[in-house]
Amino acid sequence: MREGTRRHGGLQYAAVAMAAVLACAKTEDSAVPAMARVRAGIDVLLEDSLALVQNVRVGLITNQTGIAGDGRTTAEVLASAARVRLIALFSPEHGIQGTAAPGERIADTVDVTTGLPIRSLDRGTGRATPIRSLYGDTRKPTPAMLEDVDVLVFDIQDVGARYYTYVWTMALAMQSAAELGKRFVVLDRPDPIGGDRIAGNVLDPAFASFVGLYPVPMRHGMTAGEMARLINAEFNVGADLTVVPMKGWHRSDWFDATGLSWVAPSPNMPDLESAASYPGTCLFEGTNLSVGRGTTRPFQQIGAPWLDATSLTPVLDALQLPGVRFETVEFTPASPGDGKYDGVRLNGIRFIVTDRGLYDPVATALTVLISIRTAQSGALEFNNGFDRLAGTDALRLSIERGMSAQSIVDGWEADLAKFDTLRRRYLLYD
């Protein structure tokens, strides 16, 4: 173990099991290969640290990405483990199955819509395991929600970008755990886009929101466990935190080098290609451009009916931005979830990564955004969400003043260097 203390209560043993949290987690395609080089935190917990969750009442924050090495969900694993009493599940944005639309409120439930029953081995009572929403009436666990919990466990795959809400669900849960004297355990998983690079601006605390609670950059280069360590110490959360680290993961590893199978963390994060550009292209959500939600390539392409993609694409390609090229495309969003151009054929530009080591998704997206504004200033519009995503109003104001992308990026260097020095105190992997 690399983090935290180990205190254990002496509660009466009762094992609660369920057949499945998610139907998709039980498909052949989503099962983690037996020969995976990287072992996720849940598997390390089973190997050498199960005592962390034995003889106590456990609450599990998870979704469809919480998968063990044998293909079972983390919920199934904990529910069937000796002397582990799984009391409740907690669901983040997109729900326990990861199928809800972005921003859709998630209700509490005691069942899952998989067609599979919830089984209970709790002395044959048949009691269902409750699923408590952290994306409904509250995003921070209340004292009532944690009254019957001794230890909160977090096991969700993040994507390495500040806008993604799962680490902020974790942060708020850590706050509640600290306030109520509950232990908190993070079962770590990879940063899928590698943990050796950071990019973008560092959030201004005045613009803190659920797409960025603390001052970290757009691409933060940390696993969920490392982020938990940083948040806990640097922002005075003070939880009784333990991180169960992975085995075999290196900072430069992208997800497809781990041997683990990709399970889409959310409806519009279907593959690693979308995750690669997401730290940059997510900014377009704060404009009147589609980011490809409701298509097979979300966050890999942008478009609008008014976009002159045919003229812009060769201009962008001529810039020879590192590690990326562009293609003119057309696409039609279907039930995109963001209210943009449902069923409308759009003129689009696709981002095609050619060299991950050179590609800076934030600088690239900013260059494209400024190029569009220069060419079609009367058509491009910012919406109220842009500053929230940017974590500042300075980015929008700089663009509106006509600053170049390179000048804006250069202006981030000092804050990025400070953050990099800070984060190194909390890194767990080479």
C-alpha positions as CSV (number, residue, x, y, z in Angstrom):
1,M,0.0,0.0,0.0
2,R,1.2,3.5,-0.8
3,E,-1.2,5.8,1.0
4,G,-3.1,6.3,4.1
5,T,-3.8,4.4,7.4
6,R,-5.5,1.1,8.0
7,R,-8.2,1.1,10.7
8,H,-10.7,-1.6,10.9
9,G,-13.9,-1.9,12.9
10,G,-15.4,-5.0,14.4
11,L,-18.8,-5.2,12.8
12,Q,-20.8,-8.4,12.5
13,Y,-20.2,-10.2,9.3
14,A,-22.9,-10.3,6.6
15,A,-22.2,-10.6,2.9
16,V,-24.5,-8.8,0.4
17,A,-24.1,-9.9,-3.2
18,M,-25.8,-9.0,-6.4
19,A,-25.9,-10.7,-9.8
20,A,-24.8,-7.7,-11.9
21,V,-24.6,-3.9,-11.7
22,L,-24.5,-3.6,-15.5
23,A,-25.4,-5.8,-18.3
24,C,-22.7,-4.3,-20.5
25,A,-20.1,-5.2,-17.8
26,K,-20.9,-8.8,-18.3
27,T,-20.5,-9.0,-22.1
28,E,-17.6,-10.9,-23.6
29,D,-16.2,-7.7,-25.2
30,S,-16.0,-5.8,-21.9
31,A,-14.3,-8.5,-19.8
32,V,-10.8,-7.6,-18.9
33,P,-8.3,-9.9,-20.5
34,A,-6.7,-12.4,-18.2
35,M,-3.2,-11.4,-19.5
36,A,-3.6,-7.7,-18.9
37,R,-0.2,-6.2,-18.0
38,V,-1.7,-3.6,-15.7
39,R,-3.7,-4.7,-12.6
40,A,-6.3,-2.2,-11.5
41,G,-6.7,-1.2,-7.9
42,I,-9.7,-3.6,-7.3
43,D,-7.4,-6.5,-8.2
44,V,-4.6,-5.3,-6.0
45,L,-7.2,-4.9,-3.2
46,L,-8.1,-8.6,-3.6
47,E,-4.5,-9.7,-3.7
48,D,-3.1,-8.0,-0.6
49,S,-5.4,-5.4,0.9
50,L,-8.9,-6.8,1.4
51,A,-8.6,-6.1,5.1
52,L,-9.3,-2.5,4.3
53,V,-13.0,-3.3,3.6
54,Q,-13.5,-6.3,5.8
55,N,-15.7,-6.3,9.0
56,V,-17.1,-2.9,8.1
57,R,-20.1,-1.5,6.2
58,V,-19.0,-0.5,2.7
59,G,-20.5,2.1,0.4
60,L,-19.2,1.9,-3.2
61,I,-19.1,4.8,-5.6
62,T,-18.9,3.1,-9.0
63,N,-20.4,2.7,-12.5
64,Q,-20.0,0.5,-15.5
65,T,-16.2,1.1,-15.6
66,G,-15.6,-0.6,-12.2
67,I,-14.5,-3.9,-13.6
68,A,-12.2,-6.5,-12.0
69,G,-9.6,-8.6,-13.8
70,D,-12.0,-11.6,-14.1
71,G,-14.7,-9.4,-15.8
72,R,-16.9,-9.1,-12.7
73,T,-18.1,-5.7,-11.6
74,T,-16.4,-4.3,-8.5
75,A,-19.8,-4.4,-6.8
76,E,-20.0,-8.1,-7.4
77,V,-16.5,-8.7,-6.2
78,L,-17.0,-6.8,-3.0
79,A,-20.4,-8.2,-2.4
80,S,-19.1,-11.8,-2.6
81,A,-15.8,-11.3,-0.8
82,A,-15.3,-12.8,2.6
83,R,-16.3,-10.6,5.6
84,V,-17.2,-7.6,3.3
85,R,-20.6,-6.1,3.9
86,L,-21.7,-4.0,0.9
87,I,-24.4,-1.7,2.2
88,A,-25.0,0.7,-0.7
89,L,-23.9,1.8,-4.2
90,F,-23.5,5.4,-5.1
91,S,-23.9,6.5,-8.8
92,P,-22.2,9.5,-10.5
93,E,-23.2,11.5,-13.5
94,H,-24.6,9.3,-16.3
95,G,-25.9,6.8,-13.7
96,I,-24.7,3.4,-12.5
97,Q,-24.8,2.0,-16.0
98,G,-23.3,5.1,-17.7
99,T,-26.1,5.5,-20.1
100,A,-27.8,8.7,-18.9
101,A,-27.4,11.9,-21.0
102,P,-25.0,14.6,-19.9
103,G,-26.5,16.7,-17.1
104,E,-29.5,14.3,-16.7
105,R,-30.6,14.0,-13.1
106,I,-30.2,10.5,-11.7
107,A,-32.7,9.2,-9.2
108,D,-32.1,6.9,-6.2
109,T,-33.2,3.3,-6.9
110,V,-33.0,-0.2,-5.4
111,D,-32.7,-2.0,-8.7
112,V,-30.9,-1.8,-12.0
113,T,-32.5,-1.9,-15.4
114,T,-30.4,-4.8,-16.7
115,G,-33.0,-7.5,-16.7
116,L,-30.9,-9.3,-14.1
117,P,-32.2,-9.6,-10.5
118,I,-30.3,-8.4,-7.5
119,R,-29.4,-11.4,-5.4
120,S,-28.7,-11.1,-1.7
121,L,-26.7,-13.5,0.4
122,D,-27.4,-11.5,3.5
123,R,-28.8,-14.4,5.4
124,G,-31.3,-15.1,2.7
125,T,-33.3,-11.9,3.3
126,G,-33.5,-11.0,-0.4
127,R,-32.7,-7.4,0.5
128,A,-31.9,-5.3,-2.5
129,T,-28.7,-3.2,-2.5
130,P,-29.8,0.5,-2.7
131,I,-28.3,2.8,-5.3
132,R,-27.9,6.3,-4.0
133,S,-27.5,9.1,-6.6
134,L,-24.7,11.6,-6.4
135,Y,-26.1,13.4,-9.5
136,G,-29.7,14.2,-8.4
137,D,-30.9,16.1,-5.4
138,T,-27.3,16.3,-4.2
139,R,-23.8,15.8,-5.5
140,K,-22.2,15.6,-2.1
141,P,-23.2,12.6,0.1
142,T,-25.4,13.8,2.9
143,P,-25.1,12.5,6.5
144,A,-28.3,10.5,6.0
145,M,-26.8,8.8,2.9
146,L,-23.7,7.8,4.8
147,E,-25.3,7.0,8.2
148,D,-25.1,3.2,7.6
149,V,-21.6,3.3,6.0
150,D,-18.2,3.0,7.6
151,V,-16.0,3.0,4.6
152,L,-16.6,4.7,1.2
153,V,-14.8,3.1,-1.8
154,F,-14.4,4.8,-5.1
155,D,-13.8,2.8,-8.3
156,I,-14.5,4.7,-11.6
157,Q,-12.4,5.2,-14.7
158,D,-11.5,8.9,-15.2
159,V,-10.3,10.3,-18.6
160,G,-7.6,12.7,-17.4
161,A,-9.3,16.0,-18.1
162,R,-10.6,18.7,-15.7
163,Y,-14.1,18.9,-17.2
164,Y,-14.9,15.3,-16.5
165,T,-17.0,15.1,-13.4
166,Y,-16.1,11.8,-11.9
167,V,-13.1,13.1,-9.9
168,W,-15.2,15.9,-8.5
169,T,-17.8,13.4,-7.4
170,M,-14.9,11.7,-5.6
171,A,-13.7,15.0,-4.1
172,L,-17.2,15.9,-2.7
173,A,-17.5,12.4,-1.3
174,M,-14.1,12.8,0.3
175,Q,-15.3,16.0,1.9
176,S,-18.3,14.2,3.4
177,A,-16.2,11.3,4.6
178,A,-13.9,13.7,6.4
179,E,-16.7,15.6,8.0
180,L,-18.4,12.5,9.2
181,G,-15.4,10.5,10.2
182,K,-15.7,7.8,7.5
183,R,-12.7,6.2,5.9
184,F,-12.2,6.7,2.1
185,V,-10.6,4.2,-0.2
186,V,-9.7,4.9,-3.9
187,L,-9.2,1.8,-6.1
188,D,-6.9,3.4,-8.7
189,R,-7.1,3.1,-12.5
190,P,-5.0,4.5,-15.3
191,D,-5.0,8.0,-16.7
192,P,-6.0,6.8,-20.1
193,I,-4.3,9.5,-22.1
194,G,-1.0,9.1,-20.2
195,G,0.1,10.7,-16.9
196,D,3.3,12.3,-18.2
197,R,1.9,15.5,-19.7
198,I,-0.2,18.4,-18.5
199,A,-1.8,21.2,-20.6
200,G,-4.2,24.1,-20.6
201,N,-4.8,26.8,-18.1
202,V,-5.1,26.2,-14.3
203,L,-8.6,26.9,-13.1
204,D,-9.3,30.2,-11.3
205,P,-11.0,29.3,-8.0
206,A,-13.5,32.1,-8.6
207,F,-14.8,29.9,-11.4
208,A,-15.0,26.6,-9.5
209,S,-17.9,24.4,-10.6
210,F,-18.7,20.7,-11.0
211,V,-16.6,20.7,-14.2
212,G,-13.6,21.9,-12.1
213,L,-13.8,22.3,-8.3
214,Y,-10.1,22.9,-7.7
215,P,-7.2,24.7,-9.5
216,V,-5.9,22.0,-11.8
217,P,-5.2,22.3,-15.5
218,M,-7.4,21.1,-18.3
219,R,-5.2,18.1,-18.9
220,H,-3.9,17.2,-15.4
221,G,-1.8,14.1,-16.0
222,M,-2.9,12.3,-12.8
223,T,-4.8,9.2,-11.9
224,A,-7.9,9.4,-9.7
225,G,-5.9,8.1,-6.8
226,E,-3.1,10.7,-7.3
227,M,-5.7,13.4,-7.6
228,A,-7.3,12.2,-4.4
229,R,-4.0,12.5,-2.6
230,L,-3.5,16.1,-3.9
231,I,-7.0,17.2,-3.1
232,N,-6.9,15.7,0.3
233,A,-3.7,17.4,1.3
234,E,-3.5,20.7,-0.6
235,F,-7.2,21.8,-0.2
236,N,-7.6,20.9,3.4
237,V,-10.1,18.1,2.9
238,G,-8.4,15.9,5.6
239,A,-10.1,12.6,4.8
240,D,-8.8,9.3,6.3
241,L,-7.7,8.4,2.8
242,T,-6.1,5.2,1.4
243,V,-5.3,4.8,-2.3
244,V,-4.9,1.2,-3.5
245,P,-2.4,1.6,-6.4
246,M,-2.3,-0.3,-9.7
247,K,0.4,-2.7,-10.5
248,G,2.3,-2.4,-13.8
249,W,1.2,1.1,-14.9
250,H,3.8,3.6,-16.0
251,R,3.1,7.3,-16.5
252,S,3.7,7.3,-20.2
253,D,1.2,4.4,-20.7
254,W,-1.9,5.2,-22.7
255,F,-4.9,3.0,-22.0
256,D,-4.3,0.7,-25.0
257,A,-0.9,-0.2,-23.7
258,T,-2.3,-1.6,-20.4
259,G,-4.0,-4.7,-21.7
260,L,-7.2,-3.6,-20.0
261,S,-10.4,-3.4,-22.1
262,W,-12.0,0.0,-22.7
263,V,-15.4,0.4,-21.2
264,A,-16.9,3.7,-22.3
265,P,-16.9,5.9,-19.2
266,S,-19.9,7.9,-20.5
267,P,-22.2,7.8,-23.6
268,N,-20.0,10.2,-25.6
269,M,-16.6,8.8,-24.7
270,P,-16.8,5.6,-26.8
271,D,-13.1,5.1,-27.3
272,L,-9.6,6.3,-26.6
273,E,-9.6,8.5,-29.7
274,S,-12.3,10.6,-28.3
275,A,-10.5,10.8,-24.9
276,A,-7.3,11.9,-26.7
277,S,-8.9,15.1,-28.0
278,Y,-11.4,15.7,-25.2
279,P,-9.1,18.0,-23.1
280,G,-9.2,20.5,-26.0
281,T,-12.4,19.9,-28.0
282,C,-14.6,20.0,-24.9
283,L,-14.1,23.8,-25.0
284,F,-16.3,23.9,-28.2
285,E,-19.2,22.9,-26.0
286,G,-19.1,26.5,-24.8
287,T,-19.8,27.7,-28.4
288,N,-22.5,27.2,-31.0
289,L,-20.4,24.4,-32.6
290,S,-21.3,20.7,-32.1
291,V,-18.6,18.5,-30.7
292,G,-20.1,15.5,-32.4
293,R,-22.3,14.3,-29.6
294,G,-24.8,11.9,-31.0
295,T,-22.3,10.6,-33.6
296,T,-19.8,7.7,-33.6
297,R,-16.9,10.2,-33.2
298,P,-17.8,12.6,-30.3
299,F,-15.0,15.1,-29.4
300,Q,-13.1,14.0,-32.5
301,Q,-14.9,16.4,-34.7
302,I,-16.7,19.8,-34.6
303,G,-19.3,21.2,-36.9
304,A,-22.2,23.5,-37.5
305,P,-24.5,24.4,-40.5
306,W,-22.7,27.7,-40.9
307,L,-19.2,26.4,-40.6
308,D,-17.1,26.8,-43.8
309,A,-15.2,23.6,-43.2
310,T,-14.2,23.3,-46.9
311,S,-12.2,26.5,-46.7
312,L,-10.9,26.2,-43.2
313,T,-9.6,22.6,-43.2
314,P,-6.7,23.2,-45.7
315,V,-5.8,26.4,-43.8
316,L,-5.5,24.4,-40.6
317,D,-3.6,21.6,-42.2
318,A,-1.1,24.1,-43.6
319,L,-0.3,25.2,-40.0
320,Q,1.3,21.7,-39.5
321,L,0.3,21.6,-35.9
322,P,2.2,18.9,-34.0
323,G,0.8,15.4,-34.1
324,V,-2.5,16.1,-35.8
325,R,-4.1,16.6,-39.2
326,F,-7.6,17.6,-40.2
327,E,-10.2,16.4,-42.6
328,T,-13.4,18.0,-43.9
329,V,-16.4,15.9,-43.0
330,E,-20.2,16.0,-42.7
331,F,-22.1,14.5,-39.8
332,T,-25.6,14.5,-38.4
333,P,-26.1,14.4,-34.6
334,A,-28.8,12.0,-33.4
335,S,-30.3,12.8,-30.0
336,P,-27.0,14.5,-29.0
337,G,-28.0,15.4,-25.5
338,D,-26.5,18.9,-25.7
339,G,-29.4,20.4,-27.7
340,K,-27.2,21.2,-30.7
341,Y,-28.4,20.4,-34.2
342,D,-30.3,17.2,-33.6
343,G,-31.0,15.6,-37.0
344,V,-29.2,18.4,-38.9
345,R,-26.5,17.7,-41.4
346,L,-23.4,19.6,-40.3
347,N,-20.3,20.8,-42.0
348,G,-17.5,19.5,-39.9
349,I,-13.7,19.3,-39.2
350,R,-12.3,16.1,-37.9
351,F,-9.2,16.0,-35.7
352,I,-7.0,13.0,-36.6
353,V,-4.2,12.4,-34.1
354,T,-1.0,11.2,-35.9
355,D,1.5,11.4,-33.0
356,R,0.3,11.2,-29.5
357,G,3.7,12.3,-28.1
358,L,3.5,15.6,-30.0
359,Y,-0.2,16.3,-29.9
360,D,-1.4,19.0,-27.6
361,P,-5.2,18.8,-27.7
362,V,-5.7,22.1,-25.8
363,A,-3.4,24.2,-28.0
364,T,-4.8,22.5,-31.1
365,A,-8.4,23.2,-30.1
366,L,-7.6,26.8,-29.3
367,T,-5.9,27.3,-32.6
368,V,-8.9,25.9,-34.4
369,L,-11.3,28.0,-32.4
370,I,-9.4,31.2,-33.1
371,S,-9.1,30.3,-36.8
372,I,-12.9,29.9,-37.0
373,R,-13.5,33.2,-35.3
374,T,-11.0,35.0,-37.6
375,A,-12.6,33.5,-40.7
376,Q,-16.3,33.7,-39.5
377,S,-16.4,36.1,-36.6
378,G,-20.1,36.9,-37.2
379,A,-21.1,33.3,-37.0
380,L,-19.2,32.0,-34.0
381,E,-20.8,32.6,-30.6
382,F,-19.8,31.8,-27.0
383,N,-22.4,30.6,-24.7
384,N,-22.7,30.9,-20.9
385,G,-20.8,27.6,-20.4
386,F,-17.6,28.6,-22.0
387,D,-16.1,30.4,-19.0
388,R,-17.2,27.6,-16.7
389,L,-15.4,25.1,-18.9
390,A,-12.4,27.3,-19.2
391,G,-12.3,27.9,-15.5
392,T,-11.8,31.6,-16.1
393,D,-13.2,34.4,-18.2
394,A,-9.6,35.4,-19.2
395,L,-9.5,32.8,-22.1
396,R,-12.6,34.1,-23.7
397,L,-11.6,37.8,-23.2
398,S,-8.1,37.0,-24.7
399,I,-9.8,35.4,-27.8
400,E,-12.1,38.4,-28.2
401,R,-9.1,40.8,-28.0
402,G,-7.6,39.0,-30.9
403,M,-4.7,37.3,-29.1
404,S,-3.0,34.4,-30.9
405,A,-3.3,30.9,-29.7
406,Q,0.5,30.7,-29.1
407,S,0.4,33.9,-27.0
408,I,-2.4,32.5,-24.9
409,V,-0.7,29.2,-24.4
410,D,2.6,30.9,-23.5
411,G,0.8,32.8,-20.8
412,W,-0.2,29.5,-19.1
413,E,3.4,28.3,-18.7
414,A,4.2,29.8,-15.3
415,D,1.0,28.4,-13.6
416,L,1.5,25.0,-15.3
417,A,5.0,24.8,-13.9
418,K,3.8,25.6,-10.4
419,F,1.1,22.9,-10.7
420,D,3.6,20.4,-12.1
421,T,5.8,21.0,-9.0
422,L,2.8,20.6,-6.7
423,R,1.4,17.4,-8.3
424,R,4.8,15.6,-8.2
425,R,4.4,15.4,-4.4
426,Y,1.4,13.1,-4.9
427,L,2.4,10.9,-7.9
428,L,2.4,7.1,-7.3
429,Y,3.9,5.8,-10.5
430,D,7.2,6.0,-12.4
